[in-house]
Amino acid sequence: MRIAVIGAGLMGHGIAQVFAAAGQEVALMDLSEESLNSALKNIRRNLEVMSEEGRMRAEEAGSVLGRITATTDLQEAVEEASMVVEAVPERLDLKRDLFRELDSLCPPRTVLSTNTSVISITEIASGAVRRGRIVGTHFWNPPYLVPLVEVVPGRETSEGTVDLACRLLESAGMRPVRVKRDVPGFVGNRLQHALWREAISIVERGIADAETVDEVVKTGFGRRLAVLGPLENADLVGLDLTLQIHQYLLPHLEDSHRPSPLLRKKVEDGELGFKSGRGFRAWTPRSMDECRAALQRHLLRWR
């Protein structure tokens, strides 16, 4: 079986690694030779870390890289592919044009999937003729350590396409979940950004500083989220208590339909987080490295 991954950036190289580690032949395509070289370097580094942590033997790491072919030729990449995973930047026009081209290049049996995290699958597929084979497969970063994939049908996606996408993902060791409706943000990002909106609001309203907000999440309710989902937790404490809390608390929570003024000001001031060394918190090169390393160690333990 052959998998094609279009886009060798943050998500693309990790998705390529997932399928190659599962024994699939992978074509990794990008318009930039520099991006492809960087992607292969990142995959090699990921595999080295996994070997050092005892998650993979050194000889396995070598064979994973051997199953990935890098190319700048789209037609060459998708030739004979059972599944194409698009991982290009989050621009509707770019994705729609790409899927129109993929639809003309790939045989009808090929599953065409997009890794978009928020954009409508229906809109992405709108320029293609065979829209029934186009489906959303939203991986999470980094995909080689986070097994979840949200499988999202567009308005015209066939049930057979969803079934086949789920089987291909399961064969690669991923954990696909079926989202019933094509809505902005799907499931995970709707939940995540509702939390971020409230977190930013707490800082903006002077209730607590950013460090305190993060500490409350990481050492408080965040500790149990991996084993106790929010609806399980509601059932655990009782829906009668949940209702009582909501009746009192919900009127006080942030419910704006626009981005926070504080967030806008930080972006306007060039306070972009890791990119600039300051966002909601101040970052040095060392603290950024420590943050990334802590996340990787945590995810490796869970994986």
WOGI-V129872 format. One record per residue. N is the residue number from 0. RES is the residue in one letter. SS is DSSP state (alpha for helix, beta for strand, coil for the rest). PHI is phi in degrees with one decimal (* if undefined). D_FIRST is the distance of its C-alpha to the first C-alpha in Angstrom with 1 decimal. Layout:
BEGIN
<<N RES SS PHI D_FIRST> <N RES SS PHI D_FIRST>>
END
This chain:
BEGIN
<<0 M coil * 0.0> <1 R beta -124.1 3.8> <2 I beta -118.1 6.8> <3 A beta -111.6 10.3> <4 V beta -117.5 13.4> <5 I beta -103.8 16.6> <6 G coil 108.6 19.6> <7 A coil -107.5 20.1> <8 G coil -83.8 23.0> <9 L coil -51.4 24.0> <10 M coil -89.7 21.1> <11 G alpha -57.7 18.4> <12 H alpha -67.4 18.4> <13 G alpha -68.8 18.4> <14 I alpha -65.5 15.4> <15 A alpha -58.8 13.4> <16 Q alpha -61.1 14.9> <17 V alpha -57.5 13.9> <18 F alpha -69.7 10.1> <19 A alpha -65.2 10.6> <20 A alpha -65.9 13.1> <21 A coil -88.5 10.8> <22 G coil 95.5 8.9> <23 Q coil -88.5 5.9> <24 E beta -79.0 6.5> <25 V beta -124.8 8.8> <26 A beta -103.9 11.2> <27 L beta -105.1 14.4> <28 M beta -114.7 16.9> <29 D coil -152.7 20.6> <30 L coil -72.6 23.8> <31 S coil -107.3 25.5> <32 E alpha -61.6 25.0> <33 E alpha -62.4 27.1> <34 S alpha -64.1 24.8> <35 L alpha -64.8 21.8> <36 N alpha -62.4 23.9> <37 S alpha -64.2 25.2> <38 A alpha -63.1 21.8> <39 L alpha -65.2 20.7> <40 K alpha -64.2 24.2> <41 N alpha -65.4 23.8> <42 I alpha -62.9 20.5> <43 R alpha -59.5 22.3> <44 R alpha -65.8 25.3> <45 N alpha -58.6 23.5> <46 L alpha -66.9 22.0> <47 E alpha -62.9 25.5> <48 V alpha -62.6 27.0> <49 M alpha -64.7 24.7> <50 S alpha -67.3 25.6> <51 E alpha -62.6 29.3> <52 E coil -86.3 29.2> <53 G coil 77.7 27.8> <54 R coil -90.4 24.5> <55 M coil -160.9 22.4> <56 R coil -77.1 23.4> <57 A alpha -58.5 23.9> <58 E alpha -68.2 21.7> <59 E alpha -65.2 18.7> <60 A alpha -58.4 19.5> <61 G alpha -63.0 19.3> <62 S alpha -69.9 15.9> <63 V alpha -62.3 14.6> <64 L alpha -61.1 16.2> <65 G alpha -67.1 15.0> <66 R coil -92.6 11.3> <67 I beta -107.1 12.7> <68 T beta -110.1 13.8> <69 A beta -95.7 16.7> <70 T beta -152.3 17.9> <71 T coil -102.8 20.6> <72 D coil -103.1 19.4> <73 L alpha -62.4 17.8> <74 Q alpha -62.6 16.9> <75 E alpha -63.6 15.2> <76 A alpha -65.5 13.2> <77 V alpha -90.1 12.0> <78 E coil -60.4 11.5> <79 E coil 66.7 8.5> <80 A coil -76.3 7.2> <81 S coil -79.2 6.4> <82 M beta -147.6 8.8> <83 V beta -114.5 11.6> <84 V beta -112.7 13.9> <85 E beta -88.1 17.4> <86 A coil -138.6 19.6> <87 V coil -90.9 22.6> <88 P coil -55.4 26.2> <89 E coil -77.3 27.7> <90 R coil -127.9 29.3> <91 L alpha -58.1 29.1> <92 D alpha -62.1 29.9> <93 L alpha -63.5 27.3> <94 K alpha -67.4 24.5> <95 R alpha -62.4 25.9> <96 D alpha -64.7 26.0> <97 L alpha -63.8 22.5> <98 F alpha -70.4 21.1> <99 R alpha -61.9 23.4> <100 E alpha -70.8 21.8> <101 L alpha -60.4 18.2> <102 D alpha -62.5 19.2> <103 S alpha -81.6 20.6> <104 L alpha -86.7 17.8> <105 C coil -96.0 14.7> <106 P coil -63.6 14.5> <107 P coil -57.0 15.8> <108 R coil -74.5 12.7> <109 T coil -73.9 11.2> <110 V beta -79.6 12.4> <111 L beta -109.5 14.7> <112 S beta -125.3 16.0> <113 T beta -116.7 18.9> <114 N coil -90.7 19.9> <115 T coil -53.5 23.5> <116 S coil -98.5 25.9> <117 V coil -142.1 28.7> <118 I coil -77.9 28.4> <119 S coil -58.8 28.3> <120 I alpha -64.5 25.0> <121 T alpha -59.4 27.1> <122 E alpha -69.1 28.7> <123 I alpha -62.0 25.6> <124 A alpha -82.0 24.3> <125 S coil -62.9 27.7> <126 G coil -87.6 27.3> <127 A coil -87.5 24.3> <128 V coil -87.6 24.7> <129 R coil -92.3 21.8> <130 R alpha -73.0 22.6> <131 G alpha -66.8 21.3> <132 R alpha -100.1 17.7> <133 I beta -102.5 18.8> <134 V beta -144.2 19.0> <135 G beta -86.0 20.2> <136 T beta -132.1 18.2> <137 H beta -86.7 21.0> <138 F beta -80.6 20.1> <139 W coil -114.1 23.2> <140 N coil -89.1 24.3> <141 P coil -85.2 23.2> <142 P coil -63.7 19.8> <143 Y coil -78.1 19.1> <144 L coil -119.7 22.4> <145 V coil -106.3 22.8> <146 P coil -77.1 20.4> <147 L beta -67.8 21.6> <148 V beta -134.3 19.8> <149 E beta -83.5 22.0> <150 V beta -99.7 20.2> <151 V beta -122.7 22.7> <152 P beta -80.5 23.0> <153 G coil -79.5 25.0> <154 R coil -60.7 27.8> <155 E coil -111.2 25.8> <156 T coil -65.9 22.4> <157 S coil -78.1 21.6> <158 E alpha -62.8 21.4> <159 G alpha -63.1 18.2> <160 T alpha -64.5 16.5> <161 V alpha -61.7 17.9> <162 D alpha -60.1 16.8> <163 L alpha -66.4 13.1> <164 A alpha -59.4 13.3> <165 C alpha -64.2 15.1> <166 R alpha -64.8 12.7> <167 L alpha -64.3 9.8> <168 L alpha -68.2 12.5> <169 E alpha -62.1 14.0> <170 S alpha -66.5 11.0> <171 A coil -93.9 11.3> <172 G coil 83.6 15.0> <173 M coil -90.4 16.4> <174 R beta -119.4 19.2> <175 P beta -74.9 19.0> <176 V beta -123.8 22.3> <177 R beta -92.6 23.2> <178 V beta -92.9 25.8> <179 K coil -78.0 27.9> <180 R coil -130.7 29.3> <181 D coil -85.7 28.4> <182 V coil -123.8 31.3> <183 P coil -54.8 31.7> <184 G coil 84.6 30.5> <185 F coil 55.4 28.7> <186 V coil -107.2 29.8> <187 G alpha -59.5 29.4> <188 N alpha -74.8 31.0> <189 R alpha -65.5 33.8> <190 L alpha -68.4 34.7> <191 Q alpha -63.2 34.4> <192 H alpha -80.0 36.4> <193 A alpha -64.2 39.0> <194 L alpha -65.5 39.6> <195 W alpha -62.4 39.7> <196 R alpha -59.7 42.2> <197 E alpha -69.0 44.5> <198 A alpha -61.8 44.1> <199 I alpha -64.7 45.1> <200 S alpha -62.6 47.9> <201 I alpha -60.5 49.3> <202 V alpha -68.2 49.6> <203 E alpha -60.4 51.0> <204 R coil -89.1 53.7> <205 G coil 72.8 54.8> <206 I coil -76.4 53.9> <207 A coil -161.0 52.1> <208 D coil -85.1 50.6> <209 A alpha -61.2 47.0> <210 E alpha -61.8 47.1> <211 T alpha -67.6 48.5> <212 V alpha -57.6 46.0> <213 D alpha -64.0 43.1> <214 E alpha -65.1 44.9> <215 V alpha -60.6 45.6> <216 V alpha -69.4 41.9> <217 K alpha -67.9 40.6> <218 T alpha -105.6 43.3> <219 G coil -110.3 44.1> <220 F coil -67.5 41.9> <221 G alpha -62.6 38.7> <222 R alpha -60.3 39.0> <223 R alpha -99.7 38.3> <224 L alpha -62.9 35.7> <225 A coil -68.9 32.8> <226 V coil -121.1 34.1> <227 L coil -140.8 36.3> <228 G coil -69.0 35.2> <229 P alpha -62.5 37.9> <230 L alpha -79.0 38.2> <231 E alpha -61.7 38.3> <232 N alpha -64.4 41.0> <233 A alpha -60.8 42.9> <234 D alpha -64.6 42.9> <235 L alpha -63.1 43.9> <236 V alpha -82.0 47.0> <237 G coil 107.6 47.8> <238 L alpha -71.4 47.4> <239 D alpha -67.1 51.2> <240 L alpha -67.3 51.3> <241 T alpha -57.8 48.3> <242 L alpha -62.3 50.2> <243 Q alpha -60.6 53.4> <244 I alpha -63.4 51.7> <245 H alpha -64.8 50.0> <246 Q alpha -61.3 53.4> <247 Y alpha -84.8 55.0> <248 L alpha -87.6 52.2> <249 L alpha -56.3 50.1> <250 P alpha -61.4 53.0> <251 H alpha -97.0 53.0> <252 L coil -87.8 49.3> <253 E coil -65.8 47.9> <254 D coil -135.2 46.9> <255 S coil -64.9 46.9> <256 H coil -97.4 44.5> <257 R coil -124.2 44.8> <258 P coil -56.9 43.6> <259 S coil -59.7 46.2> <260 P alpha -57.3 49.0> <261 L alpha -63.8 48.6> <262 L alpha -62.4 45.0> <263 R alpha -59.2 45.9> <264 K alpha -64.5 48.7> <265 K alpha -63.9 46.6> <266 V alpha -64.5 44.1> <267 E alpha -60.8 47.1> <268 D coil -84.9 48.6> <269 G coil 78.5 45.5> <270 E coil -89.4 45.0> <271 L coil -105.6 41.1> <272 G beta 93.1 40.4> <273 F coil -56.1 38.5> <274 K coil -60.5 38.4> <275 S coil -119.9 42.2> <276 G coil 90.0 43.3> <277 R beta -152.6 44.8> <278 G coil -142.1 43.7> <279 F coil -73.2 45.0> <280 R coil -130.0 45.4> <281 A beta -89.5 46.2> <282 W coil -131.1 43.6> <283 T coil -106.8 44.0> <284 P alpha -54.0 41.3> <285 R alpha -67.1 41.9> <286 S alpha -68.3 41.7> <287 M alpha -66.4 38.5> <288 D alpha -61.6 36.9> <289 E alpha -64.7 38.2> <290 C alpha -63.6 36.9> <291 R alpha -62.3 33.3> <292 A alpha -65.9 33.6> <293 A alpha -63.6 35.0> <294 L alpha -63.6 32.2> <295 Q alpha -63.4 29.5> <296 R alpha -61.2 31.5> <297 H alpha -61.5 31.9> <298 L alpha -69.2 28.2> <299 L alpha -62.7 27.2> <300 R alpha -63.4 29.8> <301 W alpha -70.9 28.4> <302 R coil -65.0 24.7>>
END
